[in-house]
Amino acid sequence: MAYTDEHINDCEFFLGKGYKEIHLYLDQYTKEFPIALYLDYHRTFLHNDYGLAIIGNVYKEEGYKAGLIHIFRDYMECPIQFLPKDIVLQRARKAVMYYNNYTGG
């Protein structure tokens, strides 16, 4: 689980902008489902194509990429800045597929 600051740093590194509002949006359900109790259950709501569609409608392509980077970082659970940008965005789709089917179990 990456903290908001880590997501911001990743996006600044890959996209040149932090997109804090996108990271707060994607992780908004951690308030109702604290990680200490529910682990990554909060990801079942917006860490998927549904959440990315909303972000893409509001923030367009760059915001969509920020969402992908956020989801990929959570999926990898380790720093990703050592990877090339095109690999991150490509492999992020695999992370989205995982969360599309994830039920919190």
C-alpha positions as CSV (number, residue, x, y, z in Angstrom):
1,M,0.0,0.0,0.0
2,A,1.5,3.2,-1.1
3,Y,0.9,6.5,0.7
4,T,-0.5,9.5,-1.1
5,D,2.9,11.2,-1.1
6,E,4.4,8.1,-2.9
7,H,1.6,8.2,-5.5
8,I,2.3,11.9,-6.0
9,N,6.0,11.3,-6.4
10,D,5.4,8.6,-9.0
11,C,3.2,10.8,-11.1
12,E,5.6,13.7,-10.8
13,F,8.4,11.4,-12.0
14,F,6.5,9.9,-14.9
15,L,4.0,12.6,-15.9
16,G,5.6,15.9,-14.5
17,K,2.6,16.5,-12.3
18,G,1.5,15.0,-9.0
19,Y,-2.3,14.7,-9.4
20,K,-3.0,14.6,-5.7
21,E,-6.7,15.0,-6.2
22,I,-6.8,11.7,-8.3
23,H,-4.9,9.8,-5.6
24,L,-7.3,11.1,-2.9
25,Y,-10.2,10.2,-5.1
26,L,-9.0,6.6,-5.7
27,D,-8.3,6.0,-2.0
28,Q,-11.4,7.7,-0.6
29,Y,-12.8,4.5,0.7
30,T,-10.0,4.0,3.1
31,K,-12.0,6.3,5.4
32,E,-14.9,3.8,5.6
33,F,-12.7,0.7,5.3
34,P,-9.5,1.4,7.2
35,I,-6.5,-0.5,5.9
36,A,-5.6,-1.7,9.4
37,L,-8.9,-3.6,9.6
38,Y,-9.9,-4.3,6.0
39,L,-6.5,-4.5,4.2
40,D,-7.0,-3.5,0.6
41,Y,-10.8,-3.8,0.4
42,H,-11.0,-0.1,-0.4
43,R,-9.5,-0.9,-3.8
44,T,-12.6,-2.9,-4.9
45,F,-14.5,0.3,-5.5
46,L,-12.4,2.5,-7.8
47,H,-9.1,0.7,-8.5
48,N,-10.6,-0.7,-11.7
49,D,-12.0,0.3,-15.1
50,Y,-15.0,2.1,-13.5
51,G,-12.7,4.4,-11.5
52,L,-10.5,5.0,-14.4
53,A,-13.5,5.9,-16.6
54,I,-14.6,8.5,-14.2
55,I,-11.0,9.9,-13.9
56,G,-10.6,9.9,-17.7
57,N,-13.9,11.9,-18.1
58,V,-12.8,14.5,-15.7
59,Y,-9.0,14.7,-16.2
60,K,-8.7,13.4,-19.7
61,E,-5.7,11.3,-20.9
62,E,-3.1,12.5,-18.5
63,G,-5.4,12.0,-15.5
64,Y,-6.2,8.5,-16.8
65,K,-2.5,7.8,-16.9
66,A,-2.1,9.1,-13.3
67,G,-4.9,6.6,-12.3
68,L,-3.1,3.8,-14.0
69,I,0.2,4.6,-12.3
70,H,-1.6,4.8,-8.9
71,I,-3.2,1.4,-9.4
72,F,0.0,-0.2,-10.7
73,R,1.9,1.1,-7.7
74,D,-0.6,-0.4,-5.3
75,Y,-0.6,-3.7,-7.3
76,M,3.2,-3.9,-7.2
77,E,3.5,-2.8,-3.6
78,C,7.0,-1.5,-4.3
79,P,8.7,1.5,-5.9
80,I,8.1,1.6,-9.6
81,Q,10.3,4.6,-10.7
82,F,13.1,2.3,-11.8
83,L,10.8,1.0,-14.7
84,P,10.5,2.8,-18.0
85,K,7.3,4.8,-18.4
86,D,5.9,2.8,-21.3
87,I,6.4,-0.5,-19.3
88,V,4.6,1.0,-16.3
89,L,1.6,2.1,-18.4
90,Q,1.5,-1.2,-20.3
91,R,1.7,-3.4,-17.2
92,A,-0.7,-1.2,-15.4
93,R,-3.5,-2.7,-17.5
94,K,-2.7,-6.1,-15.9
95,A,-3.2,-4.5,-12.5
96,V,-6.5,-3.0,-13.5
97,M,-7.6,-6.5,-14.8
98,Y,-6.7,-7.9,-11.4
99,Y,-8.7,-5.3,-9.5
100,N,-11.7,-5.6,-11.9
101,N,-12.1,-9.1,-10.6
102,Y,-11.0,-8.5,-7.0
103,T,-13.6,-9.0,-4.3
104,G,-11.6,-8.2,-1.3
105,G,-10.9,-11.7,-0.2
